[in-house]
Amino acid sequence: MFNPEELNALYPSHLKTLMTRLADSLSAEGFDSLVVHSGCQRVAFLDDQAYPFRVNPHFNWWLPLFDAPQCLLHLQPGHRPILAFHSAADYWHKPAQLPNAVWTALFDIRSIDSVSSARAALPPPNARTAFIGEPFDGLETLGYTAINPASLLRRLHEHRVRKTAYELHCLREASLRGARGHGAARHAFTQGESEYGIHQAFLAGCQHREQELPYQAIVALNENAATLHYQSLDRIAPAQRRTLLIDAGAHHNGYPSDITRTYTSQTGGDFAALLNGLEAIQAMLCAKVQPGTDWRDLHLTAHRLIAALLQEADLIRMPPDEALKTGLSSVFLPHGLGHLLGLQVHDVAGFHPAPDQPAVAPPAGHDALRLTRVLEPGFVVTVEPGIYFIDLLLDRARRGPLAHAVNWPLIDTLRPYGGIRIEDNLAVTTSTPENLTRSAFDQLARQKADATNP
Ligand SMILES: [Mn+2]
């Protein structure tokens, strides 16, 4: 379970590290201070209903505060950070409240309720003050001239790639919370629940409301598993339950987990064999999450391994290298192997080897790949290979030059199962990677075993 003492020990050094990184980034770009806005509560057109609040990740990076709109953070190396905490006099809503936490002692906290009170609460800006945040009413009256400078953002994004001990702690907690949700969802699947019912079980398992999820959960039964970002939730359970693909995560202090599991009711058939095969491939790929691994190479390795599995299953009749070269493997795996994970689920800085170097493109024909860098200790990535039976892509292939290399009758027997994706989150270390997802599932299994055999 979450241990506040551990967090309290880790957070102060996180703040110190970020201040050092900020000092380097600001001086490289000719700035001496930074103001970060937490974000705005957006309202629907012609309405008074608010969209769920999404905090500015650059704000959340500095402090475990993700549900307080209109706050401002003033950061200047060598000075105590100032938090202008927004709490309006409002009897319609519960005003944001400062938590009773250790981190609050590390900030100079000033209360604000408007843009004009923010102006009075913060040091006056000069030409060397940068501002990061989305535009809001009255921003121009605060006098910032350098708003979201692109090269400063690139430097800070680069720093966000390397996780501090505090951030790894948050990611582990998010994995545990997500694993609890996945356990509940798996149980709901075995009970014959609908997609909607499984989704509700996931939410209850991780004790989140839907708007708190780091990303919209994908809960797909049967052929729906072939839609990569399937977003509807059928309320009625299908007569036959063949597959559950669930891609869903939780968060802790704003840090997410991004976990996919695929389950099937089939035993001993072709789909179950593919699922077992992909499990083994995913484990092999996870083991290669090491410093020095070029992510583009690992992505292409995944394609070769999956093509070999498809050939062995007699789904395709073509050697793996040729399946990769001709694009046949992409019919079954049209997304990237994985991405950086951080405050944003598809996190920043996946393409620039360094902030001042140009972006590196994905390999030709693999445009969906969101990470093209060489791994270093401190990176956190997802490893999420898949095999799908997507009507749109299969029908195109059937009309194309590779049709002869596909065993169509066998494909047709697998379409009702939709697809498979298995996704873990891994922290790159100097040696064996830390699999945050598997560790979380293992920890829950141990807790369950201890509870039944005390
Ligand atoms: Mn993912």
Residues whose N, C-alpha, C, O or C-beta is under 5 A from the ligand:
A	BS01	MN	D258 T382
